[in-house]
Amino acid sequence: MNRPTSGFETDSRIKKRSNTVPRIGVFGVGYSKYWPQFEGLYQQMLDKQEVFVNKVKKNEVEVFDFGMVDDVKSAYDVLPKLKAANLDLIFCDMLTYATSSTFGIIIKSMDVPIVLVALQPDKALNYEQASTYKQLYNDDICSLPEFTGVAVRMGRKAPDVIVGTLHDDRDSEDEIAEYCNIARVLHDLKNARIGHIGHPIEAMLDMHSDATMLTAHFGLHIVQCEENEIVSKYEKANSADIEAEKKRILDFFDTPDPVSDPISEKLKPEDLEVAARVSVALEAFVKEKDLTGLAYYYEGAEESITRRVMTNLIVGNSMLTGAGFPMCGESDLKCCIAMLIMERLGIGGSFAEFHPIDFDENFILVGHDGPHNITIAQGKPVLRSLKKYHGKPGSGAGVEFKIKEGPITMLSITSTYDGKFKFVIAEGTSVEGPIPPTGNTNTRGYFKPDVRTFLKKWVKEGPTHHFALGVGHHAAIIKKIGDYLNIEAVIVE
C-alpha cells in the first residue's frame, strides 16, 4: 500500500486498529460515435480501464467499476448507481475524447470528490506510422478542459486532474495513492464517533466547540460520555490484564533516572500500576462505546478515585493514539479531529503546542504534556513520574519523546467568528538535538524563513494554540481535504 509509514506501525506492542477501507468508484468516458467507425477501439478502451482499476486496487480500497459512459443516456443511467454505492471518492477515467454530456449531470449531482484521470497508454505517438485510430487511442487529455469548464458551469469547483501515462509512471501512481488516502480520511470523518468527556479548561476560549457544527461540517458524531464509565472499568480491571499491560508498557518505554527537572522522578511502581490499570480500562471503554477517538478534561474531587483515573489517562491514551484512536487532552475536539486526519493519512498526528524558542539556533520547541502518537517517536519513548502536572491537578506518569527527525507538518483546526471552521497548516523540520527532560513531548521545530517570521505568520491566521503534528511534508494533501469538506484551508508558507 502506498501510504507513509512510521517506525512502530507494525510493532506488535501497539494493538493497531484495522485499516480503513474506503469505497472508490471508477467510470470511464468515451464517445459512442467512435465505436462503429473504428473496429476494436471500444474493447481497447475497456482494456485501458481495467489497467487503471488494478492500479487503484493496490491501495487497500474497495473499488466499484461502473464501466463505460459514452453518451448522455448512459450518464443518466449510471448516476443512481453511483449514488447508491455510498462512495467516498470517484475517479473519472478519461479513456479518449468524450463529450461533456457524459459528465455534466454526474458532477452536478454527486457530493463526493471526483478526480479526472488522463493516463495516456503510449509515451508518444509514432509520428511516421500515426493514424486517427492511434490518436483516439491516446486522446486521454482531449476532454479535460471541456469537463473542467462544464463543472464550473454546473456550479462546482473544477475537479482535480491526474495527467500521465498508463504504464511505468510512478508519479501518477503516487497521485492515485494520494487520492485513495484522501478517500480514507473522508470515509472515517463521516463515520467517526468521537467521545467527549468533561469540558475544556475554563479559561481556554479557543477550545470550545459546537458538537452540532462538527457534525454539519465533518459528518462525524460526538458521543457524550461520562467519566464514571472509565472509572468503573478501572475499579473492575482484572489483575492479570493489569500485569500484562505493565509488561507491555515497560517493554515499549524507557524509564531513565531523573535529570534536571525537580518535579520529575524515575517511574515509580505505583504510577506504573495506575497507568496500566487505566490503560486496561480505557481499551475496554473505547471498545464498549465503539469510539474512533476521545477528547477529555475532567478534574474530579481532590483525593478521589475519579481524579486519580481522569488525570492518569496519558499513558493509555498514548498507546491508543498510536494504535489509531486519537486521544486528545484538554477536551480539544477540534484537535482530536486534526489528529484523526493525520493518522488516517499514515503520518502520525500527535497532540502539540508551541513551547520556548531557541533564538541562538533558530528553532522552537513543539510538544505537549498530554497524550501523544508514540508511533512517530525518535528512538524509544520515555516514561517519568511527575510530582505534579503543571497547570492541572494530579500526578503520575508522563510520556516524553521527540518527533522523528526530518520533515514535519502541523494542522490546527480553528473556529471563525461566523461559526465556520478553518484549517491552518504549515510544514517544517524536526531537527537533531536534546529536548528538556520534563516528562513531556518536545521537538526542535525549524520553520522557514526564521522562527520569528514564521510565528508571526502562523498566529495571524487565528489558529488554536493546539495542533496535530505529523511526519513528512503533507500540507498540500491536507489542504485538499479541507477543500473537499468546503472548509477554508490556509498553508502558512
C-alpha positions as CSV (number, residue, x, y, z in Angstrom):
1,M,0.0,0.0,0.0
2,N,1.4,3.4,-1.0
3,R,0.9,5.2,2.4
4,P,3.5,7.0,4.5
5,T,4.6,4.7,7.3
6,S,6.0,5.3,10.8
7,G,8.7,3.2,12.6
8,F,6.3,1.5,15.0
9,E,3.4,0.9,12.7
10,T,3.8,-2.9,12.6
11,D,5.1,-3.1,16.2
12,S,3.3,-5.9,17.9
13,R,3.3,-3.9,21.2
14,I,0.9,-1.5,19.6
15,K,-2.5,-3.1,19.1
16,K,-3.1,-1.4,15.7
17,R,-6.7,-0.8,14.6
18,S,-7.9,-2.4,11.3
19,N,-7.1,-0.3,8.3
20,T,-10.0,1.8,6.9
21,V,-11.2,0.5,3.5
22,P,-12.7,3.5,1.6
23,R,-15.2,3.0,-1.2
24,I,-13.8,4.2,-4.6
25,G,-15.9,4.5,-7.7
26,V,-14.5,4.4,-11.3
27,F,-16.2,5.1,-14.5
28,G,-14.7,5.6,-17.9
29,V,-15.8,8.1,-20.6
30,G,-15.6,7.8,-24.3
31,Y,-17.6,8.8,-27.4
32,S,-20.1,6.3,-28.7
33,K,-19.8,7.5,-32.3
34,Y,-16.2,6.3,-32.5
35,W,-17.0,2.6,-31.9
36,P,-18.7,1.8,-35.3
37,Q,-16.1,3.9,-37.0
38,F,-13.0,2.2,-35.6
39,E,-13.3,-1.5,-35.1
40,G,-11.6,-2.8,-31.9
41,L,-11.3,0.7,-30.3
42,Y,-14.1,0.1,-27.8
43,Q,-12.5,-3.0,-26.4
44,Q,-9.2,-1.3,-26.1
45,M,-10.8,1.4,-24.1
46,L,-12.2,-1.2,-21.7
47,D,-8.7,-2.8,-21.5
48,K,-7.2,0.6,-20.6
49,Q,-9.8,1.0,-17.8
50,E,-9.0,-2.5,-16.4
51,V,-5.4,-1.5,-16.1
52,F,-6.4,1.7,-14.2
53,V,-8.8,-0.1,-11.9
54,N,-6.0,-2.5,-11.0
55,K,-3.7,0.5,-10.1
56,V,-6.4,1.8,-7.8
57,K,-6.9,-1.6,-6.1
58,K,-3.3,-1.7,-5.0
59,N,-4.1,0.9,-2.3
60,E,-6.3,-1.2,0.0
61,V,-9.6,0.3,-1.2
62,E,-12.9,-1.2,-2.3
63,V,-13.3,-0.4,-6.0
64,F,-16.7,-0.2,-7.8
65,D,-16.2,-0.3,-11.6
66,F,-19.2,1.3,-13.3
67,G,-17.9,0.6,-16.8
68,M,-18.1,3.0,-19.8
69,V,-20.2,6.1,-20.0
70,D,-20.2,7.1,-23.7
71,D,-23.3,9.1,-24.3
72,V,-25.8,11.3,-22.3
73,K,-28.2,8.4,-21.7
74,S,-25.6,6.2,-20.1
75,A,-24.6,9.2,-17.9
76,Y,-28.1,9.5,-16.6
77,D,-28.4,5.7,-16.2
78,V,-25.2,5.4,-14.1
79,L,-26.0,8.3,-11.8
80,P,-28.4,6.4,-9.4
81,K,-25.9,3.6,-9.3
82,L,-23.1,6.0,-8.2
83,K,-25.3,7.5,-5.6
84,A,-26.4,4.0,-4.2
85,A,-22.8,2.8,-3.8
86,N,-22.1,5.3,-0.9
87,L,-18.8,6.2,-2.4
88,D,-16.0,8.3,-0.7
89,L,-14.3,9.4,-4.0
90,I,-14.8,8.8,-7.7
91,F,-12.2,8.6,-10.5
92,C,-13.4,9.5,-13.9
93,D,-11.1,7.7,-16.3
94,M,-10.6,9.8,-19.4
95,L,-10.2,7.0,-22.0
96,T,-10.5,9.1,-25.1
97,Y,-12.3,12.2,-26.2
98,A,-15.8,12.3,-24.7
99,T,-18.5,15.0,-24.9
100,S,-19.2,16.7,-21.6
101,S,-22.7,15.4,-21.6
102,T,-21.2,12.1,-20.3
103,F,-20.1,14.1,-17.2
104,G,-22.2,17.1,-16.6
105,I,-25.1,15.5,-14.8
106,I,-22.7,13.5,-12.7
107,I,-20.6,16.4,-11.5
108,K,-23.8,18.4,-10.8
109,S,-25.4,15.6,-8.8
110,M,-22.6,13.9,-6.8
111,D,-21.4,15.2,-3.4
112,V,-18.2,13.3,-3.2
113,P,-14.9,14.4,-4.8
114,I,-14.5,13.5,-8.5
115,V,-10.9,13.3,-9.9
116,L,-10.3,13.3,-13.7
117,V,-7.6,10.8,-14.7
118,A,-6.0,11.1,-18.1
119,L,-3.4,8.3,-18.4
120,Q,-2.2,8.0,-22.0
121,P,-1.1,4.4,-22.9
122,D,1.8,5.4,-25.2
123,K,4.6,7.7,-24.2
124,A,4.3,9.4,-27.6
125,L,2.8,8.8,-31.0
126,N,5.0,7.1,-33.6
127,Y,4.6,10.0,-36.0
128,E,5.8,8.1,-39.1
129,Q,3.1,5.5,-38.5
130,A,0.5,7.7,-36.9
131,S,-3.2,7.3,-37.6
132,T,-6.5,8.6,-36.4
133,Y,-7.1,5.4,-34.6
134,K,-3.8,5.8,-32.7
135,Q,-4.6,9.4,-31.9
136,L,-8.0,8.4,-30.4
137,Y,-6.4,5.6,-28.5
138,N,-4.1,8.2,-26.8
139,D,-6.6,11.1,-26.6
140,D,-7.0,10.9,-22.8
141,I,-6.4,14.6,-22.2
142,C,-8.5,15.9,-25.1
143,S,-11.7,16.5,-23.0
144,L,-10.1,17.7,-19.8
145,P,-10.7,21.4,-20.5
146,E,-14.3,20.7,-21.6
147,F,-15.0,18.7,-18.4
148,T,-13.5,21.2,-16.0
149,G,-15.2,24.1,-17.8
150,V,-18.6,22.3,-17.6
151,A,-18.0,21.6,-13.9
152,V,-17.7,25.3,-13.3
153,R,-20.8,26.0,-15.3
154,M,-22.6,23.5,-13.1
155,G,-21.7,25.5,-10.1
156,R,-18.9,23.2,-9.0
157,K,-15.2,23.7,-8.5
158,A,-13.0,22.5,-11.3
159,P,-12.1,18.9,-10.5
160,D,-8.6,17.8,-9.7
161,V,-6.8,16.2,-12.5
162,I,-4.1,13.4,-12.8
163,V,-2.2,13.6,-16.1
164,G,0.4,10.9,-17.0
165,T,0.9,7.6,-18.8
166,L,-0.8,4.4,-18.2
167,H,2.4,2.3,-17.9
168,D,5.6,2.9,-15.9
169,D,4.6,6.2,-14.4
170,R,5.5,6.4,-10.7
171,D,4.3,10.0,-10.4
172,S,0.7,9.2,-11.5
173,E,0.6,6.1,-9.3
174,D,1.7,8.2,-6.3
175,E,-1.1,10.7,-7.1
176,I,-3.6,7.8,-7.3
177,A,-2.4,6.6,-3.9
178,E,-2.8,10.1,-2.5
179,Y,-6.4,10.4,-3.6
180,C,-7.1,6.9,-2.1
181,N,-5.7,8.3,1.2
182,I,-7.9,11.3,1.0
183,A,-10.8,9.0,0.5
184,R,-9.7,7.1,3.6
185,V,-9.8,10.3,5.6
186,L,-13.2,11.4,4.2
187,H,-14.6,8.0,4.9
188,D,-13.6,8.0,8.5
189,L,-14.5,11.6,9.2
190,K,-18.1,11.0,8.1
191,N,-18.3,7.7,10.1
192,A,-16.3,8.7,13.2
193,R,-17.6,8.6,16.7
194,I,-15.5,10.9,18.8
195,G,-16.1,10.5,22.6
196,H,-16.2,13.6,24.7
197,I,-15.8,13.7,28.5
198,G,-16.0,16.8,30.7
199,H,-15.2,20.3,29.3
200,P,-12.3,22.5,28.1
201,I,-10.3,24.2,30.8
202,E,-12.5,27.1,31.6
203,A,-10.0,29.8,30.5
204,M,-9.3,28.3,27.1
205,L,-11.8,30.0,24.9
206,D,-10.3,28.7,21.7
207,M,-11.0,25.1,22.7
208,H,-14.8,25.3,22.8
209,S,-16.7,23.5,20.0
210,D,-20.3,23.1,19.0
211,A,-21.0,19.4,18.5
212,T,-23.7,20.1,16.0
213,M,-21.4,22.1,13.8
214,L,-18.8,19.4,14.0
215,T,-21.4,17.0,12.5
216,A,-22.5,19.6,10.0
217,H,-19.0,20.2,8.6
218,F,-17.3,16.8,9.1
219,G,-20.2,14.3,9.2
220,L,-18.9,12.7,12.4
221,H,-20.8,12.2,15.7
222,I,-19.8,13.4,19.1
223,V,-20.6,10.8,21.7
224,Q,-21.1,12.5,25.1
225,C,-19.6,10.2,27.7
226,E,-19.3,10.2,31.5
227,E,-16.1,9.9,33.5
228,N,-17.7,7.2,35.6
229,E,-17.7,4.9,32.6
230,I,-13.9,4.8,32.7
231,V,-13.7,4.8,36.5
232,S,-16.0,1.8,36.9
233,K,-13.8,-0.2,34.4
234,Y,-10.7,0.9,36.3
235,E,-12.2,-0.5,39.5
236,K,-13.2,-3.8,37.8
237,A,-9.9,-4.3,35.9
238,N,-8.6,-7.8,36.0
239,S,-5.2,-8.2,37.8
240,A,-3.9,-10.5,35.0
241,D,-4.7,-7.9,32.4
242,I,-3.1,-5.2,34.5
243,E,0.1,-7.2,34.9
244,A,0.2,-7.9,31.1
245,E,-0.3,-4.2,30.4
246,K,2.5,-3.2,32.8
247,K,4.8,-5.6,30.9
248,R,3.8,-4.2,27.6
249,I,4.3,-0.6,28.8
250,L,7.8,-1.4,30.2
251,D,8.7,-3.2,27.0
252,F,7.8,-0.2,25.0
253,F,9.0,2.7,27.1
254,D,12.4,3.6,28.7
255,T,12.3,4.6,32.3
256,P,15.5,6.6,32.9
257,D,16.7,8.3,36.1
258,P,15.6,12.0,36.5
259,V,17.9,14.7,35.3
260,S,17.3,18.4,35.8
261,D,13.6,18.9,36.4
262,P,12.8,18.7,40.2
263,I,9.2,17.7,39.6
264,S,10.2,14.5,37.7
265,E,11.3,11.2,39.1
266,K,12.2,7.8,37.9
267,L,9.0,5.9,37.1
268,K,7.5,4.8,40.4
269,P,5.9,1.3,40.7
270,E,2.6,2.8,42.0
271,D,2.5,5.2,39.0
272,L,3.1,2.3,36.6
273,E,0.3,0.4,38.4
274,V,-2.2,3.2,37.9
275,A,-1.2,3.9,34.3
276,A,-1.5,0.2,33.4
277,R,-4.8,-0.2,35.1
278,V,-6.2,3.0,33.5
279,S,-4.9,1.7,30.1
280,V,-6.8,-1.5,30.5
281,A,-10.0,0.4,31.5
282,L,-9.6,2.8,28.5
283,E,-9.3,0.0,26.0
284,A,-12.5,-1.6,27.4
285,F,-14.2,1.8,27.4
286,V,-13.3,2.6,23.8
287,K,-14.4,-0.9,22.6
288,E,-17.7,-0.7,24.5
289,K,-18.6,2.8,23.2
290,D,-17.3,2.0,19.7
291,L,-15.2,5.2,19.7
292,T,-12.9,6.4,16.9
293,G,-11.2,8.8,19.3
294,L,-11.7,10.8,22.5
295,A,-11.3,14.4,23.8
296,Y,-11.4,14.8,27.5
297,Y,-10.7,17.0,30.5
298,Y,-12.2,16.2,33.9
299,E,-10.6,17.1,37.3
300,G,-12.8,15.3,39.9
301,A,-12.8,15.9,43.6
302,E,-9.4,16.1,45.4
303,E,-8.2,12.7,46.6
304,S,-11.0,11.0,44.8
305,I,-10.6,7.9,42.6
306,T,-12.2,9.9,39.8
307,R,-9.3,12.4,39.9
308,R,-6.7,9.6,40.1
309,V,-8.2,7.9,37.0
310,M,-9.0,11.0,34.9
311,T,-5.6,12.6,35.4
312,N,-3.7,9.5,34.5
313,L,-5.0,8.8,31.0
314,I,-1.8,9.9,29.4
315,V,0.0,6.6,29.0
316,G,-3.1,4.6,27.9
317,N,-4.2,7.3,25.6
318,S,-0.7,7.5,24.0
319,M,-0.9,3.8,23.4
320,L,-4.4,4.1,21.9
321,T,-3.4,7.1,19.8
322,G,-0.5,5.1,18.4
323,A,-3.0,2.3,17.6
324,G,-5.1,4.6,15.5
325,F,-7.6,6.0,18.1
326,P,-6.7,9.7,18.5
327,M,-7.0,10.8,22.1
328,C,-6.8,14.5,22.9
329,G,-6.4,16.2,26.3
330,E,-7.9,19.5,27.5
331,S,-11.2,18.5,25.8
332,D,-10.0,19.7,22.4
333,L,-12.4,18.1,20.0
334,K,-11.1,20.1,17.0
335,C,-7.5,19.0,17.6
336,C,-8.8,15.4,18.0
337,I,-10.2,15.7,14.5
338,A,-6.9,17.1,13.2
339,M,-5.1,14.1,14.8
340,L,-7.6,11.7,13.2
341,I,-6.9,13.2,9.7
342,M,-3.2,12.8,10.1
343,E,-3.5,9.2,11.5
344,R,-5.6,8.1,8.6
345,L,-3.1,9.6,6.2
346,G,-0.5,7.4,7.9
347,I,1.7,10.3,9.1
348,G,1.1,10.2,12.9
349,G,-0.8,13.1,14.4
350,S,0.5,14.0,17.9
351,F,-1.1,16.5,20.4
352,A,1.1,19.6,20.3
353,E,1.5,23.3,21.1
354,F,4.4,25.8,21.0
355,H,7.0,25.8,23.8
356,P,10.0,28.2,24.2
357,I,12.1,29.5,21.3
358,D,15.8,28.9,20.9
359,F,16.9,32.2,19.4
360,D,20.5,31.0,19.3
361,E,19.8,28.1,16.9
362,N,16.6,29.5,15.4
363,F,14.1,26.7,16.3
364,I,11.1,26.4,18.6
365,L,10.2,23.6,20.9
366,V,6.9,21.9,19.8
367,G,5.2,19.5,22.2
368,H,2.6,19.0,25.0
369,D,2.2,17.3,28.4
370,G,-0.8,15.1,27.3
371,P,-1.3,12.0,25.2
372,H,0.8,11.6,22.0
373,N,1.2,9.5,19.0
374,I,4.1,7.3,20.0
375,T,4.4,5.7,16.6
376,I,6.3,8.7,15.3
377,A,8.8,9.0,18.2
378,Q,12.5,9.4,17.5
379,G,14.0,6.5,19.4
380,K,12.4,4.8,22.4
381,P,9.8,7.0,24.2
382,V,10.4,7.7,27.9
383,L,8.1,7.4,31.0
384,R,8.8,9.6,34.0
385,S,6.9,10.0,37.2
386,L,5.8,13.6,37.7
387,K,5.1,15.0,41.1
388,K,2.6,17.4,39.5
389,Y,1.0,18.1,36.1
390,H,1.7,21.7,35.6
391,G,-1.4,23.8,35.4
392,K,-3.6,20.8,36.2
393,P,-4.5,18.7,39.2
394,G,-3.0,15.3,39.8
395,S,0.3,13.5,39.4
396,G,1.6,10.3,37.8
397,A,3.4,9.0,34.7
398,G,4.2,11.4,31.9
399,V,5.2,10.5,28.3
400,E,8.4,12.1,26.9
401,F,9.9,11.9,23.4
402,K,10.7,13.9,20.4
403,I,9.1,13.5,16.9
404,K,11.2,11.8,14.3
405,E,13.9,14.0,12.8
406,G,13.1,15.2,9.3
407,P,10.2,16.9,7.7
408,I,7.0,17.6,9.8
409,T,3.6,19.0,9.1
410,M,1.2,20.9,11.5
411,L,-2.6,21.2,11.3
412,S,-4.7,23.4,13.6
413,I,-8.4,23.3,13.1
414,T,-9.8,26.6,14.4
415,S,-13.2,28.3,14.5
416,T,-14.1,31.6,13.0
417,Y,-16.4,34.4,14.1
418,D,-19.2,33.3,11.8
419,G,-19.1,29.8,13.2
420,K,-17.2,28.1,10.4
421,F,-14.1,26.0,10.7
422,K,-10.7,26.7,9.2
423,F,-7.6,24.6,8.6
424,V,-4.2,26.3,9.4
425,I,-1.4,24.2,8.0
426,A,2.4,24.5,7.9
427,E,5.5,22.5,7.1
428,G,8.8,22.5,9.0
429,T,11.6,20.2,10.1
430,S,12.3,18.3,13.2
431,V,16.0,18.9,13.8
432,E,18.5,17.0,15.8
433,G,19.3,17.9,19.4
434,P,18.4,17.4,23.0
435,I,15.0,18.2,24.5
436,P,14.0,19.2,28.1
437,P,13.7,16.1,30.4
438,T,10.3,17.2,31.7
439,G,8.1,14.1,31.0
440,N,6.5,15.9,28.1
441,T,7.0,15.6,24.3
442,N,9.2,18.3,22.8
443,T,10.5,18.5,19.3
444,R,13.0,21.0,17.9
445,G,10.9,22.6,15.1
446,Y,12.6,24.6,12.5
447,F,10.4,26.7,10.2
448,K,11.4,28.9,7.2
449,P,12.5,31.6,6.8
450,D,13.1,32.0,10.5
451,V,11.2,31.3,13.7
452,R,10.2,34.9,14.3
453,T,8.7,35.4,10.8
454,F,7.0,32.1,10.8
455,L,5.3,32.6,14.2
456,K,4.1,36.0,13.2
457,K,2.5,34.5,10.0
458,W,1.1,31.5,11.9
459,V,-0.7,33.4,14.6
460,K,-2.1,35.9,12.1
461,E,-4.2,33.1,10.7
462,G,-6.1,32.8,14.0
463,P,-5.2,29.1,14.9
464,T,-6.0,27.4,18.2
465,H,-3.0,27.0,20.5
466,H,-3.2,23.2,19.9
467,F,-2.4,21.5,16.7
468,A,-1.7,18.0,15.4
469,L,1.9,17.2,14.5
470,G,2.8,14.6,11.9
471,V,5.8,13.4,10.0
472,G,6.6,14.3,6.4
473,H,5.5,17.3,4.3
474,H,1.8,16.9,3.6
475,A,0.4,20.4,3.6
476,A,-1.0,20.1,0.0
477,I,-2.9,16.9,0.7
478,I,-4.4,18.3,3.9
479,K,-5.5,21.4,2.1
480,K,-7.2,19.3,-0.5
481,I,-9.1,17.5,2.3
482,G,-10.2,21.0,3.6
483,D,-11.3,22.0,0.1
484,Y,-13.3,18.8,-0.3
485,L,-15.0,19.5,3.0
486,N,-15.7,23.1,1.9
487,I,-13.6,24.3,4.8
488,E,-11.2,27.2,4.4
489,A,-7.7,25.9,4.4
490,V,-4.6,28.1,4.6
491,I,-0.9,27.0,4.2
492,V,1.4,29.3,6.2
493,E,4.3,29.4,3.7
